[in-house]
Amino acid sequence: MINLAGRVAVVFGLANKRSIAWGITQKLHESGATLAIGYQNERMKAEAHDLISDLPGAFAFQCDVSSDGEIDQTFAQLKERYGKLDVLVHSIGFAPAEELKNDFLFTTREGFRIAHDVSVYSLIALSRAAAPLMTEGGSILTLTYFGAEKVVPHYNVMGVAKAALEATVRYLAADLGQQNIRVNAISAGPIKTLAARGIGGLSDMLKAHADRSPLHRNTEQSEVGGAAVFLASPLASGITGETIYVDSGYNIMGF
């Protein structure tokens, strides 16, 4: 068991117990990390507080990552409460539902902007706010998907946003390395989360993943959580700017 006692981790994007962020949060908690949870708005407040009731010592903050003012306010609260930060988890991705229904060719300008603002720019904004609190170095993690590299039916503008997110990881890693802050992405296999259900053909995607991956099964939340704990720990001290696959090996297969 990796011991993260004494380390402070903040997780953004924890919507419910079916989310990948929940698998990560559970593993961070089991490893002894002190946890802060960022939820989007007042509507999500009750859900967030219900979740942290299972995480003794965790604290919840409201933060809409599309608002620089709310990000600044959140990190001021984190600084006041904890004094430092060691781990930042960015588990955020969004595109308007209609952008995932039509052909990619018909992506709207506004849909493209929203997908990249919420799914990609938010990592830059959160990293910029977190870096001054990572006085002893730190680990920044985000979540991506194979649709960033290969065409996945119905993934559309989210695939393009995830490609931009992976490039952003590399550029942030280059900027923050001198502060001993590492930045990495986990590319998880498809998981039946609430967000994933908005993608057409999810059941076909899950079946293809289980059929074709070397392990012949789908990815579990806890496996992504385990990889996140590793990347957050000193055991991964030499790893930055990388995309780590937790997908039962699906990405290595040609067909």
Backbone as numpy.savetxt, mean C-alpha at the origin, in Angstrom:
# Nx Ny Nz CAx CAy CAz Cx Cy Cz
10.26 -15.09 14.46 9.42 -13.89 14.46 10.30 -12.64 14.46
10.04 -11.73 13.53 10.75 -10.46 13.49 10.21 -9.55 14.59
11.11 -8.92 15.33 10.72 -8.06 16.44 10.82 -6.59 16.04
9.66 -5.91 15.98 9.63 -4.49 15.64 9.23 -3.64 16.85
9.41 -4.18 18.04 9.09 -3.43 19.25 9.89 -2.13 19.29
9.23 -1.05 19.67 9.89 0.24 19.73 9.83 1.02 18.43
9.31 0.40 17.37 9.19 1.07 16.08 7.74 1.53 15.88
7.61 2.71 15.31 6.29 3.29 15.07 5.97 3.17 13.59
4.80 2.60 13.31 4.37 2.40 11.92 3.03 3.08 11.70
2.88 3.78 10.58 1.60 4.37 10.21 1.13 3.71 8.92
-0.13 3.31 8.90 -0.70 2.60 7.76 -1.84 3.44 7.18
-1.73 3.74 5.89 -2.79 4.45 5.20 -3.48 3.49 4.23
-4.82 3.52 4.22 -5.56 2.68 3.28 -6.23 1.49 3.92
-6.31 1.47 5.23 -6.97 0.36 5.92 -8.48 0.63 5.94
-9.20 -0.04 5.05 -10.63 0.21 4.90 -11.48 -0.78 5.68
-11.09 -2.05 5.65 -11.86 -3.10 6.32 -10.99 -4.34 6.46
-11.54 -5.36 7.07 -10.75 -6.57 7.34 -10.48 -7.42 6.10
-11.06 -7.05 4.98 -10.78 -7.77 3.73 -9.65 -7.11 2.94
-9.20 -5.96 3.39 -8.18 -5.21 2.64 -6.78 -5.77 2.89
-5.92 -5.60 1.90 -4.53 -6.01 2.05 -3.88 -5.28 3.22
-4.27 -4.03 3.40 -3.71 -3.24 4.50 -3.99 -3.88 5.86
-5.10 -4.60 5.98 -5.40 -5.28 7.24 -4.42 -6.42 7.48
-4.10 -7.18 6.44 -3.11 -8.24 6.58 -1.76 -7.68 7.01
-1.38 -6.54 6.45 -0.12 -5.90 6.82 -0.18 -5.39 8.26
-1.28 -4.75 8.59 -1.44 -4.19 9.94 -1.38 -5.28 11.00
-2.04 -6.39 10.75 -2.01 -7.50 11.71 -0.59 -8.01 11.94
0.16 -8.17 10.86 1.52 -8.68 10.99 2.44 -7.67 11.70
2.25 -6.40 11.41 3.03 -5.37 12.12 2.71 -5.39 13.60
1.44 -5.57 13.93 1.03 -5.63 15.33 1.63 -6.85 16.02
1.57 -8.01 15.35 2.14 -9.23 15.91 3.64 -9.10 16.15
4.30 -8.26 15.35 5.74 -8.07 15.47 6.11 -7.03 16.51
5.11 -6.42 17.13 5.37 -5.52 18.25 5.44 -4.05 17.90
5.15 -3.71 16.65 5.22 -2.30 16.25 4.09 -1.50 16.90
4.36 -0.25 17.19 3.34 0.69 17.63 2.64 1.21 16.39
1.30 1.15 16.36 0.57 1.40 15.13 -0.30 2.65 15.17
-0.25 3.40 14.06 -1.18 4.49 13.81 -1.87 4.19 12.48
-3.18 4.43 12.43 -3.97 4.10 11.25 -4.58 5.38 10.69
-4.38 5.61 9.40 -5.00 6.76 8.76 -6.26 6.35 8.02
-7.39 7.01 8.33 -8.62 6.72 7.60 -9.04 7.97 6.81
-9.83 7.78 5.77 -10.04 8.83 4.77 -10.92 9.98 5.24
-12.05 9.67 5.82 -13.01 10.74 6.13 -13.92 10.32 7.28
-14.82 11.22 7.63 -15.73 10.97 8.76 -16.55 9.70 8.56
-16.92 9.43 7.30 -17.72 8.24 6.99 -16.99 6.96 7.36
-15.64 6.99 7.29 -14.82 5.80 7.57 -14.39 5.71 9.03
-14.75 6.72 9.82 -14.26 6.79 11.20 -14.69 5.58 12.03
-15.99 5.26 11.98 -16.48 4.15 12.81 -15.81 2.84 12.44
-15.63 2.60 11.13 -14.98 1.37 10.67 -13.54 1.31 11.18
-12.82 2.45 11.08 -11.43 2.49 11.52 -11.30 2.21 13.02
-12.18 2.81 13.80 -12.11 2.60 15.25 -12.52 1.18 15.62
-13.42 0.60 14.84 -13.79 -0.80 15.07 -12.59 -1.71 14.80
-11.83 -1.39 13.75 -10.66 -2.20 13.40 -9.59 -2.12 14.49
-9.31 -0.91 14.96 -8.21 -0.78 15.93 -8.59 -1.33 17.29
-9.87 -1.64 17.49 -10.25 -2.27 18.76 -9.60 -3.65 18.89
-9.21 -4.23 17.75 -8.51 -5.52 17.76 -6.99 -5.34 17.83
-6.55 -4.09 17.93 -5.11 -3.79 17.93 -4.78 -2.92 19.14
-4.65 -3.52 20.31 -4.38 -2.73 21.52 -3.19 -1.79 21.34
-3.41 -0.53 21.70 -2.34 0.47 21.60 -2.35 1.25 20.31
-3.15 0.82 19.33 -3.19 1.52 18.04 -4.03 2.78 18.16
-3.74 3.73 17.28 -4.46 5.01 17.29 -4.86 5.35 15.87
-6.03 5.98 15.70 -6.54 6.29 14.37 -6.55 7.79 14.11
-6.19 8.18 12.89 -6.16 9.57 12.46 -6.96 9.72 11.18
-7.72 10.80 11.07 -8.40 11.07 9.80 -7.46 11.80 8.86
-7.34 11.30 7.62 -6.46 11.94 6.65 -6.90 11.60 5.23
-7.41 12.59 4.53 -7.71 12.45 3.11 -6.42 12.77 2.36
-5.81 11.78 1.73 -4.49 11.97 1.13 -4.52 12.85 -0.12
-5.71 13.24 -0.57 -5.78 14.19 -1.69 -5.72 15.63 -1.20
-5.62 15.81 0.11 -5.55 17.14 0.72 -4.20 17.34 1.40
-3.39 18.27 0.89 -2.09 18.55 1.51 -2.27 19.07 2.94
-3.34 19.84 3.16 -3.60 20.36 4.50 -3.85 19.26 5.50
-4.63 18.25 5.11 -4.91 17.14 6.03 -3.66 16.29 6.26
-2.84 16.13 5.23 -1.58 15.39 5.41 -0.69 16.12 6.42
-0.55 17.43 6.27 0.27 18.21 7.20 -0.26 18.09 8.63
-1.58 18.17 8.76 -2.19 18.07 10.09 -1.96 16.70 10.71
-2.09 15.66 9.90 -1.90 14.30 10.39 -0.48 14.08 10.89
0.50 14.53 10.12 1.88 14.29 10.53 2.30 15.18 11.69
1.64 16.31 11.86 1.86 17.12 13.07 1.35 16.35 14.29
0.20 15.69 14.13 -0.34 14.86 15.22 0.57 13.68 15.52
1.08 13.04 14.46 1.98 11.91 14.65 3.25 12.34 15.38
3.78 13.50 15.01 4.99 14.00 15.66 4.74 14.28 17.13
3.59 14.90 17.41 3.26 15.23 18.80 3.06 13.97 19.64
2.42 12.97 19.05 2.09 11.76 19.80 3.27 10.80 19.95
4.08 10.65 18.88 5.13 9.63 18.88 6.55 10.19 18.83
6.71 11.38 18.30 8.03 12.00 18.23 8.86 11.55 17.05
8.58 10.35 16.54 9.34 9.81 15.41 8.46 8.86 14.64
8.97 8.41 13.50 8.26 7.45 12.67 9.30 6.52 12.06
9.00 5.24 11.98 9.93 4.26 11.43 9.41 3.60 10.15
8.10 3.44 10.05 7.51 2.71 8.92 6.28 3.45 8.42
6.20 3.60 7.10 5.02 4.16 6.45 4.51 3.15 5.44
3.24 2.77 5.56 2.61 1.87 4.60 1.57 2.63 3.80
1.74 2.65 2.49 0.82 3.32 1.57 0.07 2.23 0.81
-1.15 1.96 1.25 -1.98 0.92 0.61 -3.21 1.60 0.03
-2.97 2.46 -0.95 -4.01 3.33 -1.49 -4.02 3.23 -3.00
-5.18 2.99 -3.55 -5.32 2.99 -5.00 -6.77 3.24 -5.35
-7.02 4.14 -6.28 -8.41 4.45 -6.63 -8.49 5.00 -8.04
-9.51 4.56 -8.74 -9.91 5.16 -10.02 -11.43 5.13 -10.06
-12.06 6.11 -10.68 -13.52 6.09 -10.80 -13.99 4.79 -11.44
-15.08 4.24 -10.92 -15.55 2.92 -11.34 -15.77 2.81 -12.84
-16.26 3.89 -13.45 -16.55 3.82 -14.89 -15.29 3.66 -15.73
-14.14 4.04 -15.18 -12.88 3.92 -15.92 -12.43 2.46 -16.02
-13.03 1.59 -15.20 -12.67 0.18 -15.18 -13.69 -0.68 -15.94
-14.64 -0.03 -16.59 -15.68 -0.76 -17.29 -15.51 -0.70 -18.80
-15.15 0.48 -19.32 -14.99 0.63 -20.76 -13.58 0.24 -21.20
-13.33 0.22 -22.50 -11.97 -0.01 -22.99 -11.06 1.11 -22.52
-9.79 0.80 -22.33 -8.81 1.80 -21.88 -8.79 3.01 -22.81
-9.03 2.79 -24.08 -9.04 3.86 -25.08 -9.96 5.01 -24.68
-11.00 4.70 -23.92 -12.00 5.71 -23.56 -11.78 6.28 -22.16
-10.59 6.12 -21.62 -10.24 6.74 -20.35 -10.44 8.25 -20.45
-11.13 8.83 -19.49 -11.35 10.27 -19.52 -10.17 11.02 -18.90
-10.06 12.26 -19.27 -8.99 13.09 -18.71 -9.11 13.19 -17.19
-10.34 13.38 -16.72 -10.55 13.52 -15.29 -10.30 12.21 -14.56
-10.74 11.09 -15.16 -10.49 9.79 -14.55 -9.00 9.50 -14.44
-8.25 9.85 -15.48 -6.80 9.66 -15.48 -6.17 10.49 -14.36
-6.62 11.74 -14.25 -6.05 12.64 -13.23 -6.32 12.12 -11.83
-7.57 11.72 -11.57 -7.92 11.23 -10.24 -7.13 9.97 -9.88
-7.03 9.03 -10.82 -6.30 7.78 -10.55 -4.86 8.06 -10.18
-4.22 8.98 -10.86 -2.81 9.27 -10.59 -2.62 10.15 -9.35
-3.55 11.04 -9.09 -3.46 11.87 -7.90 -3.59 11.02 -6.65
-4.64 10.20 -6.59 -4.90 9.42 -5.39 -3.95 8.23 -5.25
-3.67 7.56 -6.35 -2.90 6.31 -6.30 -1.39 6.51 -6.32
-0.94 7.62 -6.90 0.51 7.82 -7.10 1.03 9.05 -6.36
0.45 10.21 -6.64 0.99 11.42 -6.01 0.91 11.34 -4.49
-0.11 10.64 -3.98 -0.25 10.53 -2.53 0.97 9.89 -1.89
1.65 8.98 -2.59 2.87 8.38 -2.03 3.96 9.43 -1.90
4.08 10.30 -2.89 5.07 11.37 -2.82 4.76 12.29 -1.65
3.50 12.71 -1.55 3.10 13.64 -0.50 3.29 13.05 0.89
2.91 11.79 1.07 3.08 11.15 2.38 4.55 10.94 2.72
5.34 10.57 1.73 6.78 10.37 1.96 7.45 11.68 2.35
7.07 12.76 1.69 7.65 14.07 2.01 7.32 14.48 3.44
6.09 14.17 3.88 5.69 14.50 5.24 6.34 13.58 6.27
6.55 12.32 5.89 7.10 11.35 6.83 8.60 11.48 7.03
9.32 11.85 5.99 10.79 11.85 6.03 11.38 12.61 7.22
10.89 13.81 7.56 11.47 14.52 8.71 11.29 13.79 10.04
10.29 12.89 10.12 10.07 12.15 11.36 10.89 10.86 11.41
11.46 10.47 10.27 12.26 9.24 10.23 13.72 9.58 10.56
13.89 10.03 11.77 15.20 10.53 12.20 16.24 9.44 12.36
15.79 8.19 12.48 16.71 7.06 12.62 16.67 6.17 11.37
16.28 6.76 10.24 16.06 5.98 9.03 14.66 5.42 9.05
14.28 4.74 7.98 12.93 4.20 7.97 12.65 3.37 6.73
11.43 2.85 6.69 11.00 2.02 5.58 9.64 2.51 5.09
9.55 2.82 3.81 8.30 3.23 3.18 7.87 2.12 2.23
6.62 1.69 2.35 6.12 0.58 1.53 4.85 0.99 0.81
4.71 0.53 -0.43 3.46 0.73 -1.15 3.05 -0.58 -1.81
1.82 -0.63 -2.31 1.27 -1.84 -2.90 1.02 -1.63 -4.39
1.49 -2.58 -5.19 1.30 -2.51 -6.63 0.74 -3.84 -7.12
0.66 -3.97 -8.45 0.07 -5.19 -9.02 0.67 -5.41 -10.41
0.66 -6.66 -10.84 1.26 -7.08 -12.11 0.69 -6.32 -13.32
-0.51 -5.76 -13.18 -1.09 -4.95 -14.24 -0.28 -3.71 -14.57
0.72 -3.40 -13.76 1.64 -2.30 -14.08 2.57 -2.66 -15.23
2.79 -3.97 -15.43 3.75 -4.44 -16.42 3.10 -5.06 -17.65
2.03 -5.79 -17.42 1.35 -6.50 -18.50 -0.12 -6.09 -18.52
-0.72 -6.21 -19.69 -2.13 -5.83 -19.81 -3.01 -6.84 -19.09
-3.82 -6.35 -18.16 -4.80 -7.17 -17.46 -6.17 -6.63 -17.83
-7.02 -7.44 -18.42 -8.34 -6.96 -18.84 -9.08 -6.26 -17.70
-9.66 -5.11 -18.01 -10.48 -4.30 -17.11 -9.67 -3.50 -16.09
-8.36 -3.73 -16.01 -7.57 -2.98 -15.02 -7.31 -1.55 -15.51
-7.19 -1.40 -16.83 -7.21 -0.09 -17.48 -6.30 0.96 -16.85
-6.86 2.11 -16.49 -6.04 3.23 -16.02 -5.33 2.90 -14.71
-5.83 1.92 -13.94 -5.12 1.54 -12.72 -3.79 0.89 -13.06
-3.72 0.16 -14.18 -2.45 -0.42 -14.60 -1.42 0.65 -14.90
-1.86 1.71 -15.58 -0.97 2.82 -15.90 -0.55 3.55 -14.62
-1.51 3.72 -13.70 -1.18 4.36 -12.42 -0.20 3.53 -11.61
-0.36 2.21 -11.62 0.58 1.35 -10.88 1.97 1.38 -11.50
2.04 1.51 -12.84 3.35 1.65 -13.49 4.02 2.94 -13.02
3.24 4.00 -12.93 3.78 5.28 -12.44 4.18 5.16 -10.97
3.41 4.39 -10.21 3.73 4.20 -8.79 5.06 3.48 -8.63
5.31 2.46 -9.45 6.58 1.72 -9.35 7.76 2.61 -9.73
7.58 3.47 -10.73 8.64 4.41 -11.08 8.86 5.41 -9.94
7.77 5.82 -9.30 7.86 6.75 -8.18 8.65 6.14 -7.03
8.46 4.86 -6.79 9.23 4.16 -5.74 10.73 4.30 -6.01
11.12 4.12 -7.26 12.55 4.20 -7.59 13.09 5.61 -7.39
12.34 6.60 -7.83 12.81 7.99 -7.68 12.85 8.42 -6.22
11.85 8.01 -5.44 11.87 8.33 -4.01 13.02 7.62 -3.30
13.28 6.38 -3.69 14.39 5.63 -3.09 15.71 6.36 -3.33
15.87 6.90 -4.53 17.10 7.64 -4.85 17.21 8.92 -4.03
16.10 9.61 -3.85 16.11 10.86 -3.08 16.34 10.63 -1.59
15.74 9.58 -1.04 15.72 9.40 0.41 16.80 8.47 0.95
17.54 7.83 0.05 18.57 6.89 0.50 19.61 7.50 1.40
19.96 8.76 1.15 20.99 9.40 1.97 20.52 9.63 3.41
19.22 9.55 3.63 18.67 9.65 4.98 18.40 8.26 5.58
18.91 7.24 4.91 18.71 5.86 5.33 17.23 5.49 5.38
16.47 6.08 4.46 15.06 5.73 4.31 14.92 4.89 3.06
14.39 3.70 3.22 14.21 2.78 2.10 12.78 2.84 1.58
12.62 2.70 0.28 11.30 2.78 -0.34 11.13 1.57 -1.25
10.11 0.77 -1.01 9.89 -0.44 -1.80 8.41 -0.65 -2.08
8.13 -1.46 -3.08 6.76 -1.84 -3.41 6.60 -3.34 -3.29
5.42 -3.76 -2.88 5.05 -5.17 -2.89 4.01 -5.35 -3.99
4.31 -6.25 -4.92 3.36 -6.57 -5.98 2.63 -7.84 -5.58
1.41 -7.64 -5.08 0.64 -8.78 -4.57 -0.20 -9.40 -5.68
-0.39 -10.70 -5.59 -1.32 -11.36 -6.49 -2.73 -10.88 -6.21
-3.68 -11.18 -7.08 -5.06 -10.73 -6.86 -5.64 -11.34 -5.59
-6.30 -10.50 -4.82 -6.94 -10.91 -3.57 -8.36 -10.34 -3.58
-9.30 -11.09 -3.07 -10.71 -10.67 -3.14 -10.99 -9.60 -2.09
-10.49 -8.41 -2.35 -10.76 -7.27 -1.47 -11.97 -6.51 -1.99
-12.47 -5.58 -1.17 -13.61 -4.77 -1.59 -13.25 -3.94 -2.82
-12.03 -3.40 -2.85 -11.60 -2.59 -3.99 -11.48 -3.45 -5.25
-10.95 -4.67 -5.11 -10.75 -5.54 -6.27 -12.08 -5.93 -6.92
-13.14 -5.94 -6.12 -14.43 -6.33 -6.66 -14.96 -5.33 -7.69
-14.36 -4.13 -7.70 -14.76 -3.15 -8.69 -14.16 -3.41 -10.06
-13.27 -4.39 -10.15 -12.63 -4.73 -11.42 -13.40 -5.87 -12.07
-13.82 -5.67 -13.31 -14.57 -6.71 -14.00 -13.74 -7.97 -14.19
-14.38 -9.12 -14.08 -13.69 -10.38 -14.31 -12.77 -10.81 -13.20
-13.02 -10.34 -11.97 -12.13 -10.70 -10.85 -12.08 -12.22 -10.64
-13.21 -12.88 -10.73 -13.22 -14.33 -10.51 -12.36 -15.05 -11.55
-12.39 -14.58 -12.80 -11.54 -15.17 -13.84 -10.07 -14.92 -13.55
-9.79 -13.73 -13.03 -8.41 -13.37 -12.68 -7.89 -14.27 -11.57
-8.71 -14.50 -10.56 -8.30 -15.36 -9.45 -8.08 -16.79 -9.91
-8.96 -17.27 -10.78 -8.83 -18.64 -11.28 -7.56 -18.80 -12.11
-7.29 -17.83 -13.00 -6.09 -17.89 -13.84 -4.83 -17.86 -12.99
-4.85 -17.03 -11.95 -3.71 -16.92 -11.05 -3.43 -18.26 -10.36
-4.48 -18.89 -9.84 -4.32 -20.17 -9.15 -3.90 -21.28 -10.11
-4.42 -21.25 -11.32 -4.11 -22.29 -12.29 -2.67 -22.20 -12.80
-2.19 -20.98 -13.01 -0.92 -20.79 -13.72 0.28 -20.53 -12.82
0.05 -20.08 -11.61 1.20 -19.77 -10.74 1.88 -21.06 -10.30
3.19 -21.03 -10.07 3.91 -22.23 -9.65 3.35 -22.88 -8.38
2.81 -22.09 -7.47 2.27 -22.65 -6.24 0.82 -23.10 -6.41
0.24 -22.81 -7.55 -1.13 -23.24 -7.89 -2.16 -22.87 -6.82
-2.07 -21.63 -6.39 -3.06 -21.11 -5.45 -3.02 -19.59 -5.47
-4.02 -18.99 -4.85 -4.06 -17.54 -4.76 -3.25 -17.03 -3.58
-2.96 -15.77 -3.63 -2.18 -15.11 -2.58 -3.08 -14.79 -1.39
-2.51 -14.87 -0.19 -3.27 -14.56 1.02 -2.79 -13.24 1.62
-3.71 -12.55 2.28 -3.38 -11.28 2.93 -2.17 -11.41 3.86
-2.16 -12.49 4.62 -1.10 -12.66 5.63 0.27 -12.78 4.98
0.33 -13.33 3.76 1.61 -13.45 3.05 2.15 -12.09 2.65
1.25 -11.22 2.23 1.67 -9.84 1.92 2.12 -9.15 3.20
1.39 -9.41 4.28 1.77 -8.84 5.56 3.14 -9.29 6.02
3.45 -10.57 5.82 4.77 -11.08 6.19 5.89 -10.42 5.42
5.66 -10.22 4.13 6.68 -9.54 3.31 6.85 -8.09 3.76
5.75 -7.45 4.14 5.83 -6.07 4.61 6.65 -5.95 5.88
6.44 -6.90 6.81 7.21 -6.88 8.06 8.70 -7.07 7.77
9.01 -7.97 6.86 10.41 -8.17 6.47 11.01 -6.88 5.92
10.30 -6.23 5.00 10.81 -5.01 4.39 10.91 -3.86 5.40
10.08 -3.91 6.43 10.12 -2.88 7.46 11.24 -3.10 8.46
11.81 -4.30 8.46 12.78 -4.68 9.49 14.22 -4.45 9.04
15.16 -4.51 9.99 16.58 -4.40 9.66 17.08 -5.52 8.75
16.35 -6.63 8.67 16.76 -7.73 7.79 16.77 -7.29 6.32
16.01 -6.25 6.00 15.93 -5.75 4.62 16.71 -4.45 4.45
17.70 -4.25 5.31 18.43 -2.96 5.33 19.12 -2.61 4.02
19.39 -3.61 3.17 20.06 -3.34 1.90 19.13 -3.31 0.71
17.83 -3.31 0.96 16.84 -3.37 -0.13 16.10 -2.06 -0.25
16.21 -1.41 -1.39 15.43 -0.19 -1.64 15.22 0.00 -3.13
14.10 0.66 -3.46 13.77 0.92 -4.86 13.26 -0.30 -5.60
12.91 -1.36 -4.88 12.54 -2.62 -5.52 11.04 -2.88 -5.50
10.62 -3.71 -6.44 9.27 -4.27 -6.42 9.40 -5.75 -6.08
8.87 -6.12 -4.93 8.96 -7.49 -4.43 7.63 -8.19 -4.73
7.70 -9.32 -5.41 6.49 -10.04 -5.79 6.06 -11.02 -4.70
4.80 -10.91 -4.32 4.18 -11.88 -3.41 2.92 -12.35 -4.13
3.13 -13.25 -5.09 2.03 -13.62 -6.00 2.05 -15.11 -6.36
2.61 -15.92 -5.48 2.73 -17.36 -5.71 3.55 -17.68 -6.96
4.36 -16.71 -7.39 5.24 -16.91 -8.54 4.60 -16.64 -9.89
3.37 -16.13 -9.90 2.65 -15.94 -11.15 3.46 -15.13 -12.18
4.17 -14.10 -11.68 4.86 -13.18 -12.60 5.99 -13.83 -13.40
6.48 -15.00 -12.99 7.61 -15.60 -13.70 7.15 -16.43 -14.89
5.85 -16.69 -14.99 5.34 -17.60 -16.01 5.07 -16.87 -17.33
5.40 -17.54 -18.42 5.11 -16.98 -19.74 3.65 -17.13 -20.10
3.10 -18.30 -19.82 1.66 -18.54 -20.02 1.27 -19.80 -19.24
